[in-house]
């Protein structure tokens, strides 16, 4: 890689003050990508109809992010203008009128951006998604995981290199705290469960976009952190754009965990596999003041960060200087 590599972890569903909403970390991720190749969680850059992704970012959902830092996989980023063939799974529970909006979205992405869809599969049975909040963290369960796995298998046989999943969530899960940028994403946790299911099974990039009964676009002035979710009737565009340039997953890819200069994480969310593996492998851990619903700090885990910064901007300023002087 011509650029040094950093990884920025902002797990979904933990109410991160920055990056816990609708692509609200996107503009910061882009600042980092001017100087570094950035390994990033999809939820940090996905913003409904908008995406902050670019070719200087590698888009890894949580399971693959952890597997990367465990050293079980490596990644090869897409080169400029190189794209994945994407397979799309639709939950059979999605009503026809809502489905049509998503099908039009796929057609528009193909015509305007050239995003290639290798195939579409409809699940044989309803997926049966249930949302829940446990210990203040967004989560949920899938009642029929086998139907998702079966659909994914069909797409991979067709040549899919990445998979977008659209499951039916029924009524819109409006949450006043989240809408006011003062709470957790109520659907983020179950979206992670869905993507983890398929990435752990097939080791390819997967991301999820929800479908609701309500496809109306908000006419209210919303908090800027959630505004991107209010200007479209589908969240599929950002998912498809991210997956189109997601990295190839393999055992012998271009980038391995030891190639990462820094892992950057919220200072109260240090309990992840990525953090613990980085500590064991002498990868420099940087903590940022970015409040989440967790309370797992360095003193509780006896993980000693290489540095702590009050903001991501301060962090970027310091580490780009250090890279330039080396």
BADREN-304511 format. One record per residue: residue number from 1; residue in three letters; x, y, z of N, C-alpha, C in turn. Coordinates in steps of 0.05 Angstrom, whole numbers, always signed. Layout:
<recs>
REC   num   residuo      npx      npy      npz     capx     capy     capz      cpx      cpy      cpz
REC   NUM       ALA        X        Y        Z        X        Y        Z        X        Y        Z
...
</recs>
This chain:
<recs>
REC   num   residuo      npx      npy      npz     capx     capy     capz      cpx      cpy      cpz
REC     1       UNK      +17      -24       +0       +0       +0       +0      +17      +25       +0
REC     2       UNK      +10      +45      -16      +25      +70      -16      +20      +86       +9
REC     3       UNK       -5      +84      +20      -11      +98      +44       -8      +80      +69
REC     4       UNK       -1      +91      +92       -2      +75     +116      -31      +68     +123
REC     5       UNK      -35      +48     +139      -61      +37     +144      -70      +42     +173
REC     6       UNK      -94      +51     +176     -106      +54     +203     -134      +39     +202
REC     7       UNK     -142      +31     +225     -169      +19     +228     -185      +36     +248
REC     8       UNK     -209      +42     +242     -226      +57     +260     -251      +41     +266
REC     9       UNK     -254      +34     +292     -276      +17     +300     -297      +33     +315
REC    10       UNK     -321      +33     +303     -344      +45     +316     -367      +24     +314
REC    11       UNK     -368       +5     +333     -388      -16     +331     -416       -5     +330
REC    12       UNK     -434      -19     +315     -461      -10     +312     -478      -17     +337
REC    13       UNK     -498       -1     +342     -517       -8     +363     -509       -1     +392
REC    14       UNK     -486      +13     +395     -477      +20     +422     -479      +50     +428
REC    15       UNK     -494      +64     +411     -500      +92     +416     -476     +110     +416
REC    16       UNK     -456     +105     +400     -433     +123     +399     -441     +151     +392
REC    17       UNK     -432     +171     +407     -439     +198     +403     -432     +208     +375
REC    18       UNK     -409     +197     +365     -400     +203     +338     -398     +176     +323
REC    19       UNK     -413     +173     +302     -413     +148     +287     -435     +128     +294
REC    20       UNK     -452     +136     +313     -473     +118     +322     -500     +124     +309
REC    21       UNK     -500     +141     +288     -526     +150     +277     -527     +142     +247
REC    22       UNK     -530     +161     +230     -535     +155     +201     -512     +165     +184
REC    23       UNK     -490     +150     +185     -466     +158     +170     -453     +184     +180
REC    24       UNK     -458     +190     +206     -449     +216     +216     -418     +216     +221
REC    25       UNK     -405     +193     +217     -376     +193     +219     -364     +196     +191
REC    26       UNK     -380     +197     +170     -371     +196     +143     -351     +218     +136
REC    27       UNK     -357     +243     +143     -339     +265     +136     -312     +263     +150
REC    28       UNK     -312     +251     +174     -287     +247     +189     -271     +224     +175
REC    29       UNK     -285     +203     +168     -271     +181     +154     -258     +191     +128
REC    30       UNK     -271     +209     +114     -259     +220      +90     -234     +236      +95
REC    31       UNK     -234     +250     +118     -210     +265     +125     -187     +247     +130
REC    32       UNK     -192     +225     +144     -171     +205     +149     -161     +193     +123
REC    33       UNK     -180     +188     +105     -172     +174      +80     -155     +191      +61
REC    34       UNK     -152     +216      +67     -133     +233      +51     -104     +225      +57
REC    35       UNK     -100     +214      +81      -72     +209      +89      -67     +179      +94
REC    36       UNK      -88     +163      +99      -86     +135     +106     -105     +118      +90
REC    37       UNK      -99      +93      +87     -120      +74      +79     -134      +66     +104
REC    38       UNK     -161      +69     +104     -177      +66     +129     -194      +41     +127
REC    39       UNK     -191      +23     +147     -209       +0     +151     -231      +10     +169
REC    40       UNK     -256       +7     +161     -278      +21     +174     -303       +3     +175
REC    41       UNK     -319       +7     +196     -345       -7     +197     -365       +6     +178
REC    42       UNK     -382      -10     +165     -402       +1     +146     -420      +22     +159
REC    43       UNK     -429      +17     +184     -448      +35     +196     -436      +63     +201
REC    44       UNK     -410      +65     +201     -397      +91     +205     -399     +109     +181
REC    45       UNK     -402      +97     +157     -401     +113     +132     -427     +110     +116
REC    46       UNK     -445      +92     +124     -471      +88     +110     -491     +109     +120
REC    47       UNK     -503     +124     +101     -522     +144     +109     -547     +144      +92
REC    48       UNK     -561     +121      +92     -586     +119      +76     -580     +121      +47
REC    49       UNK     -589     +142      +34     -584     +146       +5     -556     +156       +0
REC    50       UNK     -542     +164      +21     -515     +176      +17     -494     +157      +29
REC    51       UNK     -470     +158      +17     -447     +142      +28     -422     +158      +27
REC    52       UNK     -405     +155      +48     -380     +169      +49     -357     +151      +39
REC    53       UNK     -363     +127      +29     -343     +108      +22     -326     +118       -2
REC    54       UNK     -301     +111       -2     -284     +116      -26     -263      +93      -28
REC    55       UNK     -246      +94      -48     -227      +72      -53     -204      +72      -33
REC    56       UNK     -202      +92      -16     -182      +93       +5     -194      +82      +31
REC    57       UNK     -216      +69      +30     -228      +56      +53     -234      +27      +47
REC    58       UNK     -230      +10      +67     -239      -18      +65     -261      -23      +85
REC    59       UNK     -284      -31      +74     -310      -32      +88     -313      -61      +99
REC    60       UNK     -309      -64     +126     -310      -90     +138     -331      -90     +161
REC    61       UNK     -352     -107     +158     -371     -108     +180     -359     -122     +204
REC    62       UNK     -373     -121     +227     -361     -129     +252     -348     -156     +254
REC    63       UNK     -361     -177     +244     -349     -204     +246     -322     -205     +231
REC    64       UNK     -322     -194     +206     -298     -195     +190     -276     -176     +202
REC    65       UNK     -285     -154     +214     -267     -136     +227     -252     -151     +249
REC    66       UNK     -267     -166     +266     -254     -181     +287     -236     -204     +276
REC    67       UNK     -246     -218     +256     -230     -239     +244     -204     -229     +232
REC    68       UNK     -205     -205     +221     -181     -192     +211     -161     -188     +233
REC    69       UNK     -170     -177     +255     -151     -171     +277     -142     -196     +292
REC    70       UNK     -158     -217     +291     -149     -243     +301     -127     -255     +284
REC    71       UNK     -124     -245     +259     -105     -256     +241     -115     -280     +225
REC    72       UNK     -142     -284     +226     -153     -307     +211     -159     -301     +182
REC    73       UNK     -160     -275     +175     -164     -268     +147     -146     -244     +141
REC    74       UNK     -143     -239     +115     -130     -214     +106     -148     -203      +84
REC    75       UNK     -141     -178      +75     -158     -165      +56     -142     -153      +33
REC    76       UNK     -155     -152      +10     -143     -139      -13     -162     -117      -22
REC    77       UNK     -156      -92      -18     -174      -70      -26     -178      -69      -56
REC    78       UNK     -201      -59      -64     -207      -55      -92     -189      -32     -103
REC    79       UNK     -180      -35     -127     -166      -13     -141     -187       +6     -153
REC    80       UNK     -179      +31     -158     -199      +50     -169     -211      +39     -195
REC    81       UNK     -238      +42     -196     -255      +33     -218     -260       +3     -218
REC    82       UNK     -248      -12     -200     -253      -40     -197     -277      -44     -178
REC    83       UNK     -295      -61     -185     -319      -64     -168     -326      -94     -164
REC    84       UNK     -342      -99     -143     -353     -126     -138     -378     -131     -153
REC    85       UNK     -383     -156     -159     -410     -165     -168     -427     -171     -143
REC    86       UNK     -449     -156     -141     -465     -157     -116     -490     -174     -120
REC    87       UNK     -495     -192     -101     -520     -207     -100     -538     -194      -80
REC    88       UNK     -564     -194      -85     -583     -181      -67     -603     -202      -58
REC    89       UNK     -608     -202      -31     -628     -220      -20     -651     -202      -10
REC    90       UNK     -675     -209      -18     -699     -196       -8     -715     -216       +9
REC    91       UNK     -723     -207      +33     -741     -221      +51     -768     -224      +37
REC    92       UNK     -778     -249      +36     -804     -253      +22     -827     -239      +37
REC    93       UNK     -822     -230      +61     -844     -216      +76     -848     -187      +66
REC    94       UNK     -830     -176      +50     -832     -149      +41     -856     -145      +23
REC    95       UNK     -875     -127      +29     -898     -123      +12     -890     -113      -16
REC    96       UNK     -906     -119      -36     -899     -113      -64     -893      -84      -69
REC    97       UNK     -909      -66      -58     -904      -37      -63     -877      -28      -52
REC    98       UNK     -869      -39      -29     -844      -32      -17     -821      -45      -32
REC    99       UNK     -825      -69      -41     -805      -83      -57     -799      -68      -83
REC   100       UNK     -820      -57      -96     -816      -43     -121     -798      -19     -118
REC   101       UNK     -800       -5      -95     -783      +18      -89     -753       +9      -89
REC   102       UNK     -748      -14      -77     -721      -24      -75     -711      -34     -102
REC   103       UNK     -728      -46     -118     -720      -55     -145     -714      -31     -163
REC   104       UNK     -729      -10     -160     -723      +15     -175     -696      +26     -166
REC   105       UNK     -690      +24     -140     -665      +34     -129     -642      +19     -142
REC   106       UNK     -644       -8     -144     -623      -24     -157     -619      -16     -186
REC   107       UNK     -641      -12     -200     -639       -3     -228     -626      +24     -230
REC   108       UNK     -633      +42     -213     -621      +69     -213     -591      +68     -208
REC   109       UNK     -583      +52     -189     -554      +50     -182     -539      +38     -206
REC   110       UNK     -551      +20     -220     -538       +8     -244     -535      +29     -266
REC   111       UNK     -556      +44     -271     -556      +63     -293     -538      +87     -287
REC   112       UNK     -539      +97     -263     -524     +122     -256     -495     +116     -249
REC   113       UNK     -491      +95     -233     -464      +90     -223     -451      +65     -234
REC   114       UNK     -466      +49     -249     -454      +25     -260     -450       +2     -240
REC   115       UNK     -464       +4     -217     -462      -17     -197     -475      -43     -207
REC   116       UNK     -459      -64     -208     -468      -89     -221     -481     -108     -201
REC   117       UNK     -505     -117     -207     -519     -137     -191     -518     -163     -206
REC   118       UNK     -506     -183     -194     -503     -209     -207     -529     -225     -206
REC   119       UNK     -546     -219     -187     -571     -233     -184     -587     -224     -160
REC   120       UNK     -613     -230     -160     -631     -224     -138     -644     -250     -129
REC   121       UNK     -644     -256     -103     -658     -279      -93     -679     -270      -72
REC   122       UNK     -702     -283      -73     -723     -278      -53     -724     -302      -35
REC   123       UNK     -724     -297       -9     -723     -320      +10     -747     -338       +6
REC   124       UNK     -743     -364      +10     -765     -383       +7     -787     -378      +28
REC   125       UNK     -778     -368      +52     -796     -364      +74     -790     -336      +86
REC   126       UNK     -809     -326     +101     -804     -301     +115     -780     -304     +135
REC   127       UNK     -763     -283     +136     -740     -285     +153     -748     -283     +183
REC   128       UNK     -767     -267     +189     -776     -265     +217     -757     -250     +235
REC   129       UNK     -754     -224     +230     -735     -208     +245     -749     -197     +270
REC   130       UNK     -735     -198     +293     -745     -186     +318     -724     -167     +329
REC   131       UNK     -733     -143     +337     -715     -124     +348     -717     -124     +378
REC   132       UNK     -695     -118     +392     -696     -115     +421     -673      -98     +431
REC   133       UNK     -676      -89     +456     -655      -74     +469     -648      -89     +494
REC   134       UNK     -622      -97     +497     -614     -112     +520     -590      -98     +533
REC   135       UNK     -594      -91     +559     -573      -77     +574     -565      -51     +560
REC   136       UNK     -585      -38     +548     -580      -12     +535     -568      -15     +508
REC   137       UNK     -564      -39     +497     -551      -43     +472     -571      -54     +452
REC   138       UNK     -571      -44     +428     -589      -53     +406     -581      -81     +397
REC   139       UNK     -602      -98     +395     -597     -126     +386     -622     -137     +374
REC   140       UNK     -625     -163     +374     -649     -176     +363     -643     -204     +354
REC   141       UNK     -662     -217     +341     -658     -244     +332     -672     -249     +305
REC   142       UNK     -662     -271     +292     -673     -279     +266     -687     -306     +271
REC   143       UNK     -713     -308     +265     -727     -332     +270     -723     -354     +249
REC   144       UNK     -714     -346     +225     -710     -365     +203     -684     -359     +189
REC   145       UNK     -662     -365     +202     -636     -359     +190     -629     -377     +166
REC   146       UNK     -641     -401     +166     -635     -420     +144     -643     -409     +117
REC   147       UNK     -665     -394     +116     -675     -384      +90     -656     -363      +79
REC   148       UNK     -643     -347      +97     -622     -328      +88     -598     -342      +77
REC   149       UNK     -589     -362      +91     -565     -378      +83     -570     -391      +56
REC   150       UNK     -594     -402      +52     -600     -415      +27     -599     -395       +4
REC   151       UNK     -610     -372       +8     -610     -351      -13     -582     -342      -19
REC   152       UNK     -566     -339       +1     -538     -331       -2     -522     -352      -18
REC   153       UNK     -527     -377      -13     -513     -398      -27     -519     -397      -57
REC   154       UNK     -544     -391      -64     -552     -389      -92     -537     -366     -106
REC   155       UNK     -535     -343      -92     -521     -320     -103     -492     -325     -107
REC   156       UNK     -479     -338      -88     -451     -344      -90     -445     -362     -113
REC   157       UNK     -463     -381     -117     -460     -399     -140     -462     -384     -167
REC   158       UNK     -477     -362     -166     -479     -345     -190     -455     -327     -194
REC   159       UNK     -438     -325     -174     -414     -309     -176     -414     -284     -159
REC   160       UNK     -432     -282     -140     -433     -258     -122     -407     -256     -106
REC   161       UNK     -395     -232     -106     -371     -227      -90     -378     -212      -64
REC   162       UNK     -402     -202      -62     -412     -188      -38     -442     -190      -39
REC   163       UNK     -455     -188      -15     -484     -193      -13     -497     -170       +2
REC   164       UNK     -517     -158      -10     -535     -139       +4     -560     -154      +13
REC   165       UNK     -569     -149      +37     -593     -163      +48     -613     -142      +55
REC   166       UNK     -638     -146      +47     -660     -128      +54     -681     -145      +69
REC   167       UNK     -684     -141      +95     -704     -155     +111     -726     -136     +118
REC   168       UNK     -750     -148     +123     -773     -132     +129     -775     -128     +159
REC   169       UNK     -777     -103     +167     -778      -96     +195     -806      -86     +204
REC   170       UNK     -825      -87     +186     -853      -79     +193     -855      -49     +197
REC   171       UNK     -867      -42     +220     -871      -14     +226     -844       +0     +231
REC   172       UNK     -843      +25     +222     -818      +40     +226     -812      +41     +256
REC   173       UNK     -787      +36     +263     -779      +35     +291     -770      +62     +301
REC   174       UNK     -787      +82     +298     -780     +109     +307     -774     +110     +337
REC   175       UNK     -753     +123     +343     -744     +127     +371     -737     +156     +374
REC   176       UNK     -752     +170     +392     -748     +199     +395     -719     +206     +403
REC   177       UNK     -708     +190     +421     -680     +195     +430     -661     +193     +407
REC   178       UNK     -664     +171     +391     -646     +168     +368     -650     +190     +348
REC   179       UNK     -676     +197     +342     -682     +217     +323     -670     +244     +331
REC   180       UNK     -667     +249     +357     -655     +273     +367     -625     +271     +372
REC   181       UNK     -614     +249     +362     -585     +243     +365     -577     +242     +394
REC   182       UNK     -593     +227     +409     -588     +225     +438     -595     +197     +447
REC   183       UNK     -589     +177     +430     -596     +149     +438     -583     +129     +418
REC   184       UNK     -589     +104     +423     -578      +83     +406     -595      +78     +381
REC   185       UNK     -583      +68     +360     -597      +61     +336     -613      +35     +342
REC   186       UNK     -640      +37     +342     -656      +14     +350     -654      -10     +331
REC   187       UNK     -645       -6     +306     -643      -28     +287     -615      -37     +282
REC   188       UNK     -595      -21     +292     -567      -27     +286     -559      -55     +296
REC   189       UNK     -568      -63     +319     -559      -88     +331     -569     -112     +314
REC   190       UNK     -594     -112     +307     -604     -135     +291     -592     -135     +263
REC   191       UNK     -586     -111     +252     -572     -110     +227     -545     -124     +228
REC   192       UNK     -531     -120     +251     -506     -133     +255     -509     -163     +257
REC   193       UNK     -530     -172     +271     -536     -201     +273     -539     -213     +245
REC   194       UNK     -555     -199     +228     -560     -210     +201     -534     -212     +185
REC   195       UNK     -518     -190     +185     -493     -191     +169     -473     -211     +181
REC   196       UNK     -472     -213     +207     -453     -232     +220     -460     -261     +211
REC   197       UNK     -486     -267     +210     -495     -293     +203     -483     -302     +176
REC   198       UNK     -484     -284     +156     -475     -291     +130     -445     -289     +126
REC   199       UNK     -432     -269     +138     -403     -266     +136     -389     -290     +149
REC   200       UNK     -399     -298     +172     -387     -321     +186     -390     -347     +171
REC   201       UNK     -412     -349     +155     -417     -373     +139     -401     -373     +113
REC   202       UNK     -397     -350     +101     -386     -349      +73     -361     -333      +70
REC   203       UNK     -353     -317      +90     -329     -301      +89     -328     -282      +65
REC   204       UNK     -350     -269      +59     -351     -248      +39     -365     -224      +51
REC   205       UNK     -360     -200      +40     -373     -176      +51     -403     -178      +49
REC   206       UNK     -416     -170      +71     -446     -170      +72     -454     -144      +87
REC   207       UNK     -475     -132      +78     -487     -109      +93     -517     -110      +90
REC   208       UNK     -531      -99     +109     -560     -100     +110     -573      -73     +107
REC   209       UNK     -596      -73      +94     -613      -49      +92     -641      -57     +100
REC   210       UNK     -654      -42     +118     -681      -50     +127     -703      -40     +108
REC   211       UNK     -725      -55     +108     -749      -46      +93     -772      -43     +113
REC   212       UNK     -786      -21     +112     -809      -15     +130     -835      -12     +114
REC   213       UNK     -857      -13     +128     -883       -7     +116     -883      +22     +105
REC   214       UNK     -872      +40     +122     -874      +69     +116     -851      +76      +97
REC   215       UNK     -857      +87      +74     -837      +96      +55     -839     +126      +51
REC   216       UNK     -853     +140      +68     -856     +169      +66     -830     +183      +73
REC   217       UNK     -824     +205      +60     -800     +220      +66     -808     +243      +85
REC   218       UNK     -792     +246     +106     -798     +266     +126     -798     +294     +115
REC   219       UNK     -818     +310     +125     -819     +338     +117     -809     +356     +140
REC   220       UNK     -802     +344     +162     -792     +359     +185     -762     +364     +182
REC   221       UNK     -753     +385     +196     -724     +390     +198     -713     +371     +220
REC   222       UNK     -696     +353     +212     -686     +333     +231     -658     +340     +241
REC   223       UNK     -650     +326     +262     -622     +330     +271     -603     +321     +249
REC   224       UNK     -582     +337     +244     -564     +331     +222     -552     +303     +223
REC   225       UNK     -549     +292     +247     -537     +265     +250     -555     +243     +239
REC   226       UNK     -581     +248     +237     -599     +227     +226     -613     +237     +201
REC   227       UNK     -606     +260     +191     -619     +272     +168     -617     +254     +143
REC   228       UNK     -595     +240     +139     -592     +224     +115     -612     +202     +113
REC   229       UNK     -623     +193     +136     -643     +172     +135     -671     +183     +129
REC   230       UNK     -673     +209     +127     -700     +221     +124     -704     +233      +96
REC   231       UNK     -685     +229      +78     -688     +240      +51     -692     +219      +29
REC   232       UNK     -697     +195      +38     -702     +174      +19     -720     +153      +31
REC   233       UNK     -735     +138      +14     -752     +117      +24     -738      +90      +26
REC   234       UNK     -712      +89      +20     -697      +65      +23     -668      +71      +31
REC   235       UNK     -656      +53      +47     -628      +57      +56     -609      +41      +38
REC   236       UNK     -620      +28      +17     -604      +10       +1     -581      +23      -14
REC   237       UNK     -583      +48      -23     -561      +60      -39     -534      +60      -25
REC   238       UNK     -533      +67       +1     -507      +68      +14     -495      +40      +18
REC   239       UNK     -513      +21      +23     -504       -7      +26     -492      -17       +0
REC   240       UNK     -506      -13      -23     -496      -22      -49     -470       -8      -57
REC   241       UNK     -468      +18      -51     -444      +33      -58     -420      +22      -42
REC   242       UNK     -425      +17      -16     -403       +7       +1     -394      -21       -8
REC   243       UNK     -414      -38      -13     -407      -66      -21     -394      -67      -48
REC   244       UNK     -400      -47      -65     -388      -48      -92     -358      -46      -92
REC   245       UNK     -347      -34      -71     -317      -32      -70     -306      -44      -44
REC   246       UNK     -322      -61      -31     -312      -75       -7     -288      -93      -15
REC   247       UNK     -269      -97       +3     -245     -112       -3     -250     -142       -7
REC   248       UNK     -232     -155      -21     -233     -185      -23     -222     -197       +3
REC   249       UNK     -236     -217      +13     -228     -231      +37     -213     -257      +30
REC   250       UNK     -190     -261      +42     -175     -286      +36     -155     -291      +58
REC   251       UNK     -140     -313      +55     -119     -319      +75      -93     -306      +69
REC   252       UNK      -90     -297      +44      -64     -287      +35      -68     -261      +20
REC   253       UNK      -83     -242      +31      -88     -217      +17      -66     -197      +21
REC   254       UNK      -70     -174      +10      -50     -153       +9      -45     -141      +37
REC   255       UNK      -66     -138      +53      -64     -126      +80      -71     -147     +101
REC   256       UNK      -52     -149     +120      -56     -167     +144      -57     -149     +169
REC   257       UNK      -66     -161     +191      -69     -145     +215      -43     -131     +223
REC   258       UNK      -20     -144     +219       +5     -133     +228      +13     -108     +211
REC   259       UNK       -1     -103     +189       +4      -80     +172      -10      -55     +182
REC   260       UNK      -27      -58     +202      -43      -35     +212      -25      -18     +231
REC   261       UNK      -23       +8     +225       -7      +25     +243      -22      +31     +269
REC   262       UNK      -48      +37     +267      -63      +45     +291      -92      +33     +289
REC   263       UNK     -102      +25     +312     -130      +18     +315     -142      +40     +332
REC   264       UNK     -162      +54     +322     -174      +77     +335     -202      +70     +345
REC   265       UNK     -207      +73     +371     -232      +64     +383     -242      +84     +404
REC   266       UNK     -269      +84     +409     -279     +100     +431     -267      +91     +458
REC   267       UNK     -262     +110     +476     -247     +103     +500     -263      +87     +520
REC   268       UNK     -289      +84     +517     -304      +67     +535     -315      +42     +521
REC   269       UNK     -303      +34     +499     -312      +11     +484     -288       -7     +476
REC   270       UNK     -273      -14     +496     -248      -29     +491     -250      -59     +494
REC   271       UNK     -274      -69     +497     -278      -98     +501     -279     -115     +477
REC   272       UNK     -275     -104     +453     -279     -119     +428     -255     -137     +423
REC   273       UNK     -261     -157     +406     -240     -176     +397     -217     -160     +384
REC   274       UNK     -225     -140     +368     -205     -125     +353     -185     -111     +372
REC   275       UNK     -195     -100     +393     -178      -86     +413     -160     -106     +427
REC   276       UNK     -172     -128     +437     -156     -147     +453     -135     -161     +435
REC   277       UNK     -142     -166     +410     -123     -179     +392     -101     -159     +385
REC   278       UNK     -108     -133     +381      -88     -113     +376      -68     -110     +399
REC   279       UNK      -79     -111     +423      -61     -110     +447      -42     -133     +447
REC   280       UNK      -51     -157     +440      -34     -181     +440      -13     -180     +418
REC   281       UNK      -20     -166     +396       -2     -166     +373      +13     -140     +369
REC   282       UNK      +14     -124     +390      +30      -99     +391      +22      -79     +369
REC   283       UNK       -4      -79     +362      -15      -58     +345      -22      -34     +362
REC   284       UNK      -14      -10     +355      -18      +13     +371      -48      +20     +373
REC   285       UNK      -58      +21     +397      -87      +27     +402      -89      +57     +411
REC   286       UNK     -106      +71     +397     -111      +99     +403     -140     +101     +413
REC   287       UNK     -145     +114     +435     -172     +118     +445     -180     +147     +441
REC   288       UNK     -206     +150     +435     -218     +176     +430     -241     +181     +449
REC   289       UNK     -244     +205     +458     -267     +212     +474     -292     +212     +456
REC   290       UNK     -307     +191     +458     -331     +187     +441     -350     +169     +457
REC   291       UNK     -368     +181     +472     -384     +167     +491     -403     +146     +478
REC   292       UNK     -404     +122     +490     -422     +101     +481     -438      +92     +506
REC   293       UNK     -456      +73     +502     -470      +62     +525     -454      +42     +541
REC   294       UNK     -430      +35     +531     -413      +16     +545     -396      +31     +566
REC   295       UNK     -383      +15     +582     -365      +26     +603     -341       +7     +606
REC   296       UNK     -328       +3     +584     -305      -16     +584     -281       +1     +576
REC   297       UNK     -267      +11     +597     -244      +28     +591     -218      +14     +597
REC   298       UNK     -196      +29     +593     -169      +16     +595     -163       +7     +623
REC   299       UNK     -173      +20     +644     -167      +11     +671     -181      -15     +677
REC   300       UNK     -205      -19     +666     -220      -44     +672     -207      -68     +657
REC   301       UNK     -196      -63     +633     -185      -85     +618     -155      -87     +620
REC   302       UNK     -143      -67     +633     -114      -66     +635     -101      -66     +607
REC   303       UNK     -114      -52     +589     -103      -47     +562      -92      -19     +562
REC   304       UNK      -67      -16     +555      -54      +10     +556      -53      +22     +528
REC   305       UNK      -69      +42     +523      -70      +55     +496      -43      +68     +490
REC   306       UNK      -36      +68     +465      -12      +83     +456      -16     +113     +460
REC   307       UNK      -41     +122     +456      -47     +151     +459      -77     +154     +463
REC   308       UNK      -84     +177     +475     -112     +184     +478     -116     +212     +468
REC   309       UNK     -138     +217     +453     -143     +244     +442     -172     +251     +449
REC   310       UNK     -177     +277     +451     -203     +288     +458     -222     +288     +434
REC   311       UNK     -211     +285     +409     -227     +286     +385     -213     +270     +363
REC   312       UNK     -229     +262     +343     -217     +248     +320     -200     +267     +304
REC   313       UNK     -208     +293     +303     -192     +312     +288     -164     +316     +300
REC   314       UNK     -164     +317     +327     -138     +320     +341     -121     +295     +335
REC   315       UNK     -133     +272     +336     -119     +247     +331     -107     +248     +303
REC   316       UNK     -123     +255     +283     -113     +255     +255      -90     +275     +253
REC   317       UNK      -92     +298     +265      -71     +318     +263      -45     +307     +273
REC   318       UNK      -46     +293     +296      -22     +283     +308      -10     +259     +294
REC   319       UNK      -26     +240     +285      -15     +216     +273       -5     +221     +244
REC   320       UNK      -17     +240     +230       -7     +246     +203      +20     +260     +205
REC   321       UNK      +23     +276     +226      +49     +289     +230      +71     +268     +236
REC   322       UNK      +63     +248     +253      +82     +228     +260      +91     +211     +236
REC   323       UNK      +71     +205     +219      +77     +190     +195      +96     +205     +176
REC   324       UNK      +92     +231     +174     +108     +248     +156     +137     +250     +166
REC   325       UNK     +141     +249     +192     +168     +252     +204     +183     +226     +204
REC   326       UNK     +170     +204     +199     +184     +177     +200     +198     +172     +173
</recs>
